[in-house]
Amino acid sequence: MIRMTKSQMNRFDYKEWVAYFADNNEKRLEIDFSEEKDMPAGKKVLIFPSIRAFRKGEGSEGRHLADAAAKWADRTGRPEYKEAMQWFVREENWHSAYLKKYMDFHRIRDAENSFLDKIFRRLRQSAGLKCEVTVLVTAEMIALTYYDALSKCTESSALKSICRQMLKDEIPHIIFQSYTIGHFNNSPAYRLARILLMEFTSLAVWCAYRQVFEAGGYCFRRFLSVNLWYLRQSMEMAMRVGGSAAACRR
């Protein structure tokens, strides 16, 4: 279970997020393949279907998201949000590039389609920004569990370094999206919808890639429990932001 530090959770300002993403962009991962060996066929069968799917999810151009972010930023008078979201999408694309580079080294072809990715994209684009970031942060929380499991079921130092980078970057992503969610109405019905979305998504991802999670030390009960723990942290952050915003309006 990856814990979020107080300093990370207190980064609640879009100007600060722009500065964070810009600084993080200068610290891109250089993958070292010098000790990478050819992978046994059985190990490839275990890990690469999920890697191909997650690479697909990380590689979105984010046009619909950028458009929704720009409209919300203009409507609410938060111009820095547009730039922060552009940096966020760029960082997601770096994640996709890391996985693609690893796939290329092992001569693994890219996935033409991903059933889960299609579902996520349709859910995200079914409404406005609130829907986009809600689905997006759900995927990022599950990604934390996935990259933790993936790092534990491989001996590849190159893949472990990619997983470490992903885990390092995804925590701020969750906080960034949770901060935005805090500006919307976080009603009990909406919070229940977030729980149901997490449970449904966790079940779908588990059914698709359970062997990776099991090899990384997860049973379904633990997998779901950790994902819901991340969700609780996200909801608490959103409620705290919403409470601060309401106090400022008084």
ZAMARGU-4260 file (C-alpha; in steps of 0.2 Angstrom, whole numbers, plus 5000, padded with zeros to 4 digits):
<rodrens>
0) 5000/5000/5000 | 5007/5017/4994 | 5005/5031/5007 | 5003/5049/5002 | 5013/5061/5012
5) 5006/5077/5020 | 5017/5088/5009 | 5010/5080/4994 | 4992/5082/5000 | 4994/5100/5004
10) 4999/5104/4986 | 4982/5112/4983 | 4984/5126/4970 | 4984/5125/4951 | 4999/5137/4950
15) 5009/5125/4961 | 5003/5110/4950 | 5010/5119/4935 | 5027/5121/4943 | 5027/5103/4950
20) 5023/5096/4933 | 5036/5107/4924 | 5049/5102/4937 | 5045/5084/4936 | 5046/5084/4917
25) 5065/5088/4919 | 5067/5071/4929 | 5062/5059/4916 | 5067/5041/4918 | 5081/5034/4908
30) 5078/5015/4907 | 5094/5005/4909 | 5094/4989/4898 | 5112/4985/4901 | 5107/4970/4912
35) 5091/4965/4904 | 5090/4947/4898 | 5079/4938/4887 | 5063/4934/4896 | 5056/4916/4897
40) 5040/4913/4887 | 5030/4909/4902 | 5034/4926/4910 | 5030/4935/4894 | 5013/4927/4894
45) 5011/4932/4912 | 5015/4951/4911 | 5014/4957/4893 | 4995/4957/4891 | 4992/4968/4905
50) 5007/4979/4900 | 5000/4981/4883 | 4983/4986/4890 | 4990/4999/4903 | 5001/5006/4890
55) 4986/5009/4879 | 4977/5018/4893 | 4992/5029/4897 | 4994/5034/4879 | 4978/5045/4876
60) 4980/5061/4867 | 4967/5068/4879 | 4958/5079/4867 | 4941/5077/4875 | 4949/5080/4892
65) 4958/5095/4887 | 4943/5103/4879 | 4932/5099/4895 | 4946/5106/4906 | 4948/5122/4895
70) 4929/5125/4896 | 4929/5123/4915 | 4944/5133/4918 | 4936/5148/4908 | 4920/5146/4916
75) 4927/5146/4934 | 4941/5159/4931 | 4955/5146/4934 | 4966/5148/4919 | 4981/5139/4926
80) 4971/5123/4926 | 4972/5122/4907 | 4991/5122/4908 | 4991/5110/4923 | 4980/5098/4913
85) 4991/5099/4898 | 5006/5095/4909 | 4997/5080/4916 | 4993/5073/4899 | 5011/5075/4894
90) 5016/5065/4909 | 5004/5051/4905 | 5011/5050/4888 | 5028/5048/4895 | 5022/5033/4905
95) 5015/5026/4889 | 5032/5029/4881 | 5042/5020/4895 | 5031/5004/4893 | 5032/5005/4874
100) 5051/5006/4875 | 5051/4990/4887 | 5039/4981/4875 | 5051/4986/4860 | 5066/4979/4869
105) 5057/4962/4871 | 5050/4963/4853 | 5032/4963/4859 | 5019/4971/4847 | 5008/4985/4853
110) 4989/4981/4857 | 4978/4986/4843 | 4963/4986/4854 | 4960/4985/4873 | 4942/4981/4879
115) 4945/4989/4896 | 4953/5005/4888 | 4937/5007/4877 | 4926/5006/4892 | 4936/5018/4902
120) 4936/5031/4887 | 4917/5029/4884 | 4914/5032/4903 | 4925/5047/4904 | 4918/5055/4888
125) 4900/5052/4893 | 4898/5069/4902 | 4908/5084/4907 | 4924/5087/4917 | 4918/5080/4933
130) 4914/5063/4925 | 4931/5063/4916 | 4942/5066/4932 | 4931/5054/4942 | 4934/5040/4930
135) 4952/5045/4927 | 4957/5045/4946 | 4948/5028/4948 | 4960/5021/4935 | 4975/5029/4943
140) 4971/5022/4960 | 4970/5005/4952 | 4986/5008/4943 | 4995/5011/4959 | 4990/4993/4964
145) 4995/4986/4947 | 5012/4993/4946 | 5015/4988/4964 | 5010/4970/4959 | 5020/4971/4943
150) 5036/4976/4951 | 5035/4961/4963 | 5032/4948/4950 | 5047/4951/4939 | 5066/4950/4941
155) 5069/4963/4927 | 5078/4978/4934 | 5072/4989/4919 | 5054/4985/4922 | 5056/4988/4941
160) 5063/5005/4938 | 5048/5009/4926 | 5036/5003/4940 | 5045/5014/4953 | 5043/5029/4942
165) 5025/5025/4939 | 5021/5024/4957 | 5031/5040/4961 | 5021/5049/4947 | 5003/5042/4950
170) 5002/5048/4968 | 5003/5066/4964 | 4991/5062/4949 | 4978/5056/4961 | 4980/5071/4972
175) 4979/5083/4957 | 4962/5075/4951 | 4955/5074/4969 | 4959/5092/4971 | 4948/5096/4956
180) 4934/5084/4961 | 4934/5095/4977 | 4927/5110/4967 | 4912/5100/4962 | 4897/5094/4972
185) 4902/5079/4982 | 4885/5074/4988 | 4882/5057/4996 | 4875/5050/4980 | 4890/5055/4971
190) 4902/5047/4984 | 4892/5031/4983 | 4894/5031/4964 | 4912/5033/4966 | 4913/5018/4977
195) 4902/5007/4965 | 4913/5013/4951 | 4929/5007/4960 | 4921/4991/4964 | 4915/4987/4947
200) 4932/4993/4939 | 4942/4983/4951 | 4932/4967/4947 | 4934/4970/4929 | 4953/4973/4930
205) 4955/4958/4942 | 4946/4946/4930 | 4957/4952/4915 | 4974/4951/4924 | 4972/4942/4940
210) 4988/4931/4937 | 4999/4947/4938 | 4991/4952/4954 | 4992/4935/4962 | 5010/4934/4957
215) 5013/4951/4965 | 5005/4945/4981 | 4987/4950/4980 | 4972/4940/4982 | 4955/4949/4976
220) 4950/4954/4994 | 4967/4963/4997 | 4967/4970/4979 | 4949/4978/4982 | 4953/4983/5000
225) 4969/4993/4994 | 4959/5001/4980 | 4945/5006/4991 | 4958/5013/5004 | 4965/5024/4990
230) 4947/5030/4986 | 4944/5035/5004 | 4959/5045/5004 | 4954/5054/4988 | 4936/5057/4994
235) 4943/5064/5010 | 4955/5076/5000 | 4940/5081/4989 | 4929/5085/5004 | 4943/5095/5013
240) 4945/5105/4997 | 4926/5108/4995 | 4925/5113/5014 | 4939/5126/5012 | 4931/5133/4996
245) 4914/5135/5005 | 4923/5143/5019 | 4931/5156/5007 | 4914/5160/4999 | 4906/5165/5016
</rodrens>
